Amino acid sequence: MHIFDAISERRSIKAFTDRPISREEIEQLLSVAILAPNHRMTEPWRFYVMGPEARAGFGKALGLRKAKRVDDPDAKVAVIHKVEATHRDLPAMLAVAMTLDENPEIREEDYAATYMAVQNLCLAAVALGLGSHVKSGAVMDDPKARQAIGVAEGERVIATIALGEPAAVPEAKLRRDADELTTWAP
Ligand SMILES: Cc1cc2nc3c(=O)[nH]c(=O)nc-3n(C[C@H](O)[C@H](O)[C@H](O)COP(=O)(O)O)c2cc1C
């Protein structure tokens, strides 16, 4: 598959089929994720492949956070169960973490590099006929979420990636033309 096609066809996939994702497929994706550029070869990325139990634990942690915005006690419980089940039922999910250098400049570069690894993985997924959905947010720092992931102390979780065979591929979102956002310096 041409790289331009993989980039154009990638979407954040919200619904997956029941087709299981094999360890080999995930290993293939990780083998190209780690080819991302990284200053000083810090290789800051760390990958946590989450099984059903870990996914459910993460979903519960996220559900508990979402439930805080719900008043009705039954509705609260329903939210928690729903988010837990949605995560458990995913074909595959990874958490991506980064090492935290003491030097803030290196830390910032390492954050950028780790997201480049995330993008490599998402584009490679397209080439394998798979879909991905990258998510981030405050739940990344939630102790219950971190525990579910099993992330090592001193690492920062920067993203989760849901993976699977797309059940539906959304239309491309409208984006501003690159021309509008580009300045050509003389
Ligand atoms: C750093 C980052 C965080 C994201 N977090 C979320 C999220 O918490 N929930 C979500 O539904 N999508 C999340 N997304 C996906 C974006 O919403 C999505 O990429 C955007 O709407 C464009 O759609 P597309 O990926 O299909 O082109 C995240 C994407 C990035 C890069």
The ligand as a MOL file (V3000), in Angstrom:
LIG
                    3D

  0  0  0     0  0            999 V3000
M  V30 BEGIN CTAB
M  V30 COUNTS 31 33 0 0 0
M  V30 BEGIN ATOM
M  V30 1 C -3.6870 13.2490 21.1620 0
M  V30 2 C -5.0210 12.7610 20.6990 0
M  V30 3 C -6.0000 12.5350 21.6360 0
M  V30 4 C -7.2640 12.0750 21.2390 0
M  V30 5 N -8.1940 11.8140 22.1990 0
M  V30 6 C -9.4050 11.3740 21.8300 0
M  V30 7 C -10.3650 11.0700 22.8220 0
M  V30 8 O -10.1180 11.2010 24.0260 0
M  V30 9 N -11.5690 10.6260 22.4160 0
M  V30 10 C -11.8610 10.4600 21.0920 0
M  V30 11 O -12.9850 10.0340 20.7780 0
M  V30 12 N -10.9480 10.7090 20.1250 0
M  V30 13 C -9.7400 11.1680 20.4530 0
M  V30 14 N -8.7980 11.4350 19.4950 0
M  V30 15 C -9.1160 11.2240 18.0700 0
M  V30 16 C -9.5000 12.5410 17.4020 0
M  V30 17 O -10.7360 12.9900 17.8920 0
M  V30 18 C -9.5620 12.3280 15.8700 0
M  V30 19 O -8.2460 12.0420 15.4280 0
M  V30 20 C -10.0880 13.5560 15.1310 0
M  V30 21 O -11.4470 13.7400 15.3900 0
M  V30 22 C -9.9000 13.4380 13.6060 0
M  V30 23 O -10.5710 12.3040 13.1140 0
M  V30 24 P -9.7770 11.1920 12.3030 0
M  V30 25 O -8.7450 10.6080 13.2140 0
M  V30 26 O -10.8120 10.1650 11.8870 0
M  V30 27 O -9.1510 11.8550 11.1090 0
M  V30 28 C -7.5390 11.8640 19.8640 0
M  V30 29 C -6.5180 12.1070 18.9270 0
M  V30 30 C -5.2840 12.5470 19.3340 0
M  V30 31 C -4.2000 12.7830 18.3010 0
M  V30 END ATOM
M  V30 BEGIN BOND
M  V30 1 1 1 2
M  V30 2 1 2 3
M  V30 3 2 2 30
M  V30 4 2 3 4
M  V30 5 1 4 5
M  V30 6 1 4 28
M  V30 7 2 5 6
M  V30 8 1 6 7
M  V30 9 1 6 13
M  V30 10 2 7 8
M  V30 11 1 7 9
M  V30 12 1 9 10
M  V30 13 2 10 11
M  V30 14 1 10 12
M  V30 15 2 12 13
M  V30 16 1 13 14
M  V30 17 1 14 15
M  V30 18 1 14 28
M  V30 19 1 15 16
M  V30 20 1 16 17
M  V30 21 1 16 18
M  V30 22 1 18 19
M  V30 23 1 18 20
M  V30 24 1 20 21
M  V30 25 1 20 22
M  V30 26 1 22 23
M  V30 27 1 23 24
M  V30 28 2 24 25
M  V30 29 1 24 26
M  V30 30 1 24 27
M  V30 31 2 28 29
M  V30 32 1 29 30
M  V30 33 1 30 31
M  V30 END BOND
M  V30 END CTAB
M  END
